[in-house]
Amino acid sequence: MTAIVNNADTLHLMQQAAAWWWNKRIPSLSD
């Protein structure tokens, strides 16, 4: 990967990954 990446897209993917991760780790939050 190059140093110049679409930061917006990267952050968006990271946010989705984090949300998925925490939903898997803490199911009580998704209730």
PEVENPE-V956023 format. One record per backbone hydrogen bond with DSSP energy under -1.0 kcal/mol. CO is the residue of the C=O (numbers start at 1). NH is the residue of the N-H. E is the energy in kcal/mol with one decimal. If there is no record, write none. Layout:
BEGIN
<<CO;NH;E> <CO;NH;E>>
END
This chain:
BEGIN
<<5;7;-1.4> <6;10;-2.6> <7;11;-3.0> <8;12;-2.2> <9;13;-2.5> <10;14;-2.5> <11;15;-2.6> <12;16;-2.3> <13;17;-2.5> <14;18;-2.7> <15;19;-2.6> <16;20;-2.6> <17;21;-2.6> <18;22;-2.8> <19;23;-2.2> <20;24;-1.9> <21;25;-2.4> <22;26;-3.5> <26;29;-1.5>>
END
